Amino acid sequence: MDNAKLKSLARKRLQGKYSVVVLSLLLFMVFGGCCSFISNEIDAPWTSSLLMFIIDSLLVMGFVGIILNISRGKKVSLDDLFAKTELFGKYIVTTFLLGIVGFIITLLGTLAFKSLIMVSLYHAEINLFLAIFLIVFGLFLTIAIIMVGIYLAITFSQTYFILYDEPKLGILKVIEKSFDMMADYVLEYFVLALSFIGWAILGIFTFGILYFWLVPYMLVTFAIFYDKIKAVYEGTTGNLEEKDETKVAISKTKTVAAKTSVKKATTKTPVKKATTTKKTTTKKPATKTADKSTTKKTTTAKKTK
């Protein structure tokens, strides 16, 4: 899969639609500020996170729909942000399940890293070879847990796209489908995500202003990636520009074939007429000669008599 083509198509699809995505992100920021203000007013800091989570759960699937519609070349508006509030419950349960998986991976990685630090600090009190073994083992275990966490994060990355496209599908089925779809594309997705690191680092030096351009760009690129692997998974045609090009090529070939068939039909019909006329003209003198021969025979017969 060509990442450069995915990115160029994302930039093309985002033309004239950046404002909708940016305004949606600004609305999330405004809602977050309002939640913080309310929590400070009632002197309950924990309510800020709770209120923000509820608002996100109501609107995030609408935001996913905006990204998907942009990636598919469809029209979008800010009203689409409030279009999928009925997926509120499914989004919460899905996020909870994915959060449990992430918590387990994070916990295992933290324990492995802390055990590595403890062994390295107190290696003088134990056998040197045992200390080296434990340090090496703890290092490899930490790296392995991190790699497993990255792998699971990538395989579950299509969950919300699938949930938007197939809202009637069960939550476990949605997660399972994301895992199956990404089975052969983990490395490609990882490389695609790494290609944005330079822009992400540069955004730090712009005080975050660059992220208003980068975040829509990244999300639409990932949405096009989703459509591509979904097309392969379901055995349909993809959502890249090749789809439009192939359609144009097929229509052109069809029109050319239709024109050639019309030309062949027009050329064939006069030939048939000519052959029929020739046949009829050749047959008529044959009948005349036959009549003449019969009349001659009759006259000769009469004379002999």
C-alpha positions as CSV (number, residue, x, y, z in Angstrom):
1,M,0.0,0.0,0.0
2,D,1.5,3.3,-1.1
3,N,1.5,5.7,1.8
4,A,2.3,8.7,-0.4
5,K,-0.8,8.0,-2.5
6,L,-2.9,7.7,0.7
7,K,-1.6,11.1,1.9
8,S,-2.1,12.9,-1.4
9,L,-5.7,11.6,-1.6
10,A,-6.3,12.7,2.0
11,R,-5.1,16.2,1.1
12,K,-7.3,16.2,-1.9
13,R,-10.4,15.1,-0.1
14,L,-9.8,17.7,2.7
15,Q,-9.8,20.6,0.3
16,G,-12.6,23.0,1.4
17,K,-13.5,20.8,4.4
18,Y,-10.8,21.6,6.9
19,S,-13.1,24.2,8.6
20,V,-15.7,21.5,9.6
21,V,-13.0,19.3,11.3
22,V,-11.3,22.3,13.0
23,L,-14.6,23.6,14.3
24,S,-15.5,20.2,15.7
25,L,-12.2,20.0,17.5
26,L,-12.7,23.6,18.8
27,L,-16.1,22.5,20.1
28,F,-14.6,19.6,22.0
29,M,-12.1,22.1,23.6
30,V,-14.9,24.5,24.5
31,F,-16.9,21.7,26.1
32,G,-13.8,20.6,28.0
33,G,-13.3,24.2,29.3
34,C,-17.0,24.4,30.4
35,C,-16.7,21.1,32.3
36,S,-13.6,22.3,34.1
37,F,-15.4,25.6,35.0
38,I,-18.4,23.6,36.4
39,S,-16.1,21.3,38.4
40,N,-14.3,24.3,39.9
41,E,-17.6,26.0,40.7
42,I,-19.0,23.0,42.6
43,D,-15.6,22.2,44.1
44,A,-15.5,18.7,42.8
45,P,-12.5,18.2,40.4
46,W,-13.6,14.6,39.5
47,T,-16.7,15.9,37.9
48,S,-14.7,17.5,35.1
49,S,-13.4,14.2,33.7
50,L,-16.9,12.6,34.1
51,L,-18.7,15.3,32.3
52,M,-16.1,15.4,29.5
53,F,-16.3,11.7,29.1
54,I,-20.1,11.9,28.8
55,I,-19.9,14.7,26.2
56,D,-17.2,12.8,24.3
57,S,-19.3,9.6,24.3
58,L,-22.3,11.5,22.8
59,L,-20.3,13.3,20.1
60,V,-17.3,11.3,19.2
61,M,-19.1,8.9,16.8
62,G,-20.5,11.9,14.9
63,F,-16.9,13.1,14.6
64,V,-15.9,9.7,13.3
65,G,-18.6,10.0,10.7
66,I,-17.3,13.4,9.6
67,I,-13.8,11.9,9.1
68,L,-15.2,8.9,7.2
69,N,-17.4,11.0,5.0
70,I,-14.6,13.3,4.1
71,S,-12.3,10.4,3.2
72,R,-15.1,9.1,0.9
73,G,-15.6,12.4,-0.9
74,K,-19.0,13.1,0.6
75,K,-20.4,16.4,1.8
76,V,-20.1,17.2,5.5
77,S,-21.4,19.8,7.9
78,L,-21.1,20.7,11.6
79,D,-24.5,19.2,12.2
80,D,-23.0,15.7,11.5
81,L,-21.2,16.0,14.8
82,F,-24.6,15.4,16.6
83,A,-25.8,12.7,14.2
84,K,-24.8,9.5,16.0
85,T,-25.8,10.1,19.6
86,E,-27.7,6.8,19.6
87,L,-24.3,5.0,19.7
88,F,-23.7,6.5,23.1
89,G,-24.0,3.2,25.0
90,K,-22.0,1.1,22.5
91,Y,-19.2,3.6,22.5
92,I,-18.9,3.5,26.3
93,V,-18.9,-0.3,26.4
94,T,-16.4,-0.5,23.6
95,T,-14.1,2.1,25.2
96,F,-14.4,0.3,28.5
97,L,-13.3,-3.1,27.0
98,L,-10.4,-1.6,25.1
99,G,-9.5,0.4,28.2
100,I,-9.2,-2.9,30.2
101,V,-6.9,-4.4,27.6
102,G,-4.8,-1.2,27.7
103,F,-4.7,-1.1,31.5
104,I,-3.5,-4.8,31.7
105,I,-0.7,-4.1,29.2
106,T,0.3,-0.9,30.9
107,L,0.3,-2.6,34.3
108,L,2.5,-5.5,33.1
109,G,4.9,-3.1,31.4
110,T,5.2,-1.0,34.6
111,L,5.8,-4.0,36.8
112,A,8.5,-5.4,34.4
113,F,10.2,-2.0,34.3
114,K,10.1,-1.5,38.0
115,S,11.4,-4.9,38.7
116,L,14.3,-4.2,36.3
117,I,15.1,-1.0,38.2
118,M,15.0,-2.8,41.6
119,V,17.4,-5.5,40.4
120,S,19.8,-2.9,38.9
121,L,19.8,-0.9,42.2
122,Y,20.3,-3.9,44.5
123,H,22.4,-6.2,42.3
124,A,25.3,-5.9,44.8
125,E,23.4,-7.8,47.4
126,I,22.8,-10.9,45.1
127,N,24.9,-13.0,42.9
128,L,26.5,-11.0,40.0
129,F,25.5,-13.6,37.3
130,L,22.0,-13.8,38.7
131,A,21.7,-10.0,38.7
132,I,22.9,-9.8,35.1
133,F,20.4,-12.5,34.1
134,L,17.5,-10.7,35.8
135,I,18.4,-7.4,34.3
136,V,18.6,-8.9,30.8
137,F,15.4,-10.8,31.3
138,G,13.6,-7.8,32.7
139,L,14.7,-5.7,29.8
140,F,13.5,-8.2,27.2
141,L,10.3,-8.6,29.0
142,T,9.7,-4.9,29.1
143,I,10.4,-4.5,25.4
144,A,8.1,-7.6,24.6
145,I,5.2,-6.1,26.6
146,I,5.6,-2.7,24.9
147,M,5.6,-4.4,21.5
148,V,2.5,-6.5,22.4
149,G,0.8,-3.3,23.5
150,I,1.6,-1.5,20.2
151,Y,0.4,-4.6,18.3
152,L,-2.9,-4.7,20.1
153,A,-3.4,-1.0,19.7
154,I,-2.9,-1.2,16.0
155,T,-5.1,-4.3,15.6
156,F,-7.9,-2.6,17.5
157,S,-7.5,0.8,15.7
158,Q,-10.3,0.2,13.3
159,T,-12.9,-0.5,16.0
160,Y,-14.7,2.9,15.9
161,F,-14.8,3.1,12.1
162,I,-16.4,-0.4,12.0
163,L,-18.8,0.6,14.8
164,Y,-19.9,3.6,12.7
165,D,-20.4,1.6,9.5
166,E,-22.1,-1.3,11.2
167,P,-23.9,0.0,14.3
168,K,-26.1,-3.2,14.5
169,L,-23.0,-5.4,14.9
170,G,-22.2,-6.7,18.4
171,I,-19.4,-5.0,20.3
172,L,-17.3,-8.1,20.6
173,K,-17.9,-8.8,16.9
174,V,-16.8,-5.2,16.1
175,I,-13.5,-5.7,18.0
176,E,-13.0,-9.1,16.5
177,K,-13.5,-7.7,13.0
178,S,-11.0,-5.0,13.6
179,F,-8.5,-7.6,14.7
180,D,-9.1,-9.8,11.6
181,M,-9.0,-6.8,9.2
182,M,-5.6,-5.6,10.6
183,A,-4.0,-9.0,10.8
184,D,-1.9,-8.5,7.6
185,Y,-1.5,-4.7,7.9
186,V,0.1,-4.1,11.3
187,L,3.5,-3.2,9.9
188,E,2.0,-1.0,7.1
189,Y,-0.1,0.9,9.7
190,F,2.9,1.3,12.0
191,V,5.0,2.7,9.1
192,L,2.1,5.1,8.1
193,A,1.8,6.3,11.7
194,L,5.6,6.9,11.9
195,S,5.5,9.0,8.8
196,F,3.7,11.7,10.8
197,I,6.2,11.9,13.6
198,G,8.1,14.7,12.0
199,W,5.0,16.9,11.7
200,A,4.0,16.0,15.3
201,I,7.4,17.2,16.6
202,L,7.3,20.3,14.5
203,G,3.8,21.1,16.0
204,I,5.3,21.4,19.5
205,F,7.4,24.4,18.3
206,T,4.2,26.1,16.9
207,F,2.5,26.0,20.3
208,G,0.1,23.4,19.0
209,I,-1.3,25.5,16.2
210,L,0.0,23.1,13.5
211,Y,-2.1,20.3,15.1
212,F,-5.3,22.0,13.7
213,W,-3.9,21.1,10.3
214,L,-2.1,17.9,11.2
215,V,-4.9,16.1,13.1
216,P,-7.5,16.3,10.3
217,Y,-4.8,15.3,7.8
218,M,-3.8,12.2,9.9
219,L,-7.4,11.1,10.7
220,V,-8.6,11.3,7.0
221,T,-5.4,9.4,5.9
222,F,-6.2,6.7,8.5
223,A,-9.8,6.6,7.3
224,I,-8.7,6.1,3.7
225,F,-6.5,3.3,5.0
226,Y,-9.5,1.7,6.7
227,D,-11.6,1.8,3.5
228,K,-8.7,0.2,1.6
229,I,-8.3,-2.7,4.0
230,K,-12.0,-3.1,4.4
231,A,-12.3,-3.4,0.6
232,V,-9.7,-6.1,0.6
233,Y,-11.3,-7.9,3.6
234,E,-14.8,-7.8,2.1
235,G,-13.7,-8.5,-1.5
236,T,-15.0,-5.2,-2.9
237,T,-13.3,-2.4,-4.8
238,G,-11.3,0.1,-2.8
239,N,-11.9,3.8,-2.1
240,L,-8.8,5.2,-3.6
241,E,-8.5,7.3,-6.8
242,E,-7.9,4.1,-8.8
243,K,-11.6,3.3,-8.3
244,D,-12.7,6.4,-10.1
245,E,-10.0,5.9,-12.8
246,T,-11.0,2.3,-13.4
247,K,-14.7,3.3,-13.6
248,V,-13.8,6.0,-16.2
249,A,-11.7,3.4,-18.1
250,I,-14.5,0.8,-18.0
251,S,-17.0,3.4,-19.3
252,K,-14.7,4.4,-22.1
253,T,-14.1,0.9,-23.2
254,K,-17.9,0.3,-23.1
255,T,-18.6,3.3,-25.2
256,V,-15.9,2.3,-27.7
257,A,-17.3,-1.2,-27.9
258,A,-20.8,0.1,-28.4
259,K,-19.6,2.4,-31.2
260,T,-17.7,-0.4,-32.9
261,S,-20.7,-2.7,-32.7
262,V,-22.9,0.0,-34.2
263,K,-20.4,0.5,-37.0
264,K,-20.3,-3.3,-37.6
265,A,-24.1,-3.5,-37.7
266,T,-24.3,-0.6,-40.2
267,T,-21.7,-2.1,-42.4
268,K,-23.2,-5.5,-42.3
269,T,-26.8,-4.5,-43.3
270,P,-26.0,-3.0,-46.7
271,V,-23.9,-6.1,-47.6
272,K,-26.8,-8.3,-46.9
273,K,-29.1,-6.2,-49.1
274,A,-26.7,-6.3,-51.9
275,T,-26.3,-10.0,-51.8
276,T,-30.1,-10.5,-51.7
277,T,-30.6,-8.2,-54.7
278,K,-27.8,-10.0,-56.6
279,K,-29.4,-13.3,-55.8
280,T,-32.8,-12.1,-57.0
281,T,-31.4,-10.6,-60.2
282,T,-29.5,-13.7,-61.0
283,K,-32.5,-16.0,-60.4
284,K,-34.8,-14.1,-62.7
285,P,-33.0,-14.6,-66.0
286,A,-32.6,-18.3,-65.1
287,T,-36.4,-18.6,-65.0
288,K,-36.7,-16.7,-68.3
289,T,-34.3,-19.1,-70.0
290,A,-36.1,-22.0,-68.6
291,D,-39.4,-20.7,-70.0
292,K,-37.8,-20.1,-73.4
293,S,-36.4,-23.6,-73.5
294,T,-39.8,-25.1,-72.6
295,T,-41.5,-23.1,-75.3
296,K,-38.9,-24.1,-77.9
297,K,-39.4,-27.8,-77.0
298,T,-43.2,-27.5,-77.4
299,T,-42.9,-25.8,-80.8
300,T,-40.5,-28.4,-82.0
301,A,-42.8,-31.1,-80.8
302,K,-45.7,-29.6,-82.7
303,K,-43.7,-29.4,-85.9
304,T,-42.7,-33.0,-85.7
305,K,-46.3,-34.0,-85.3
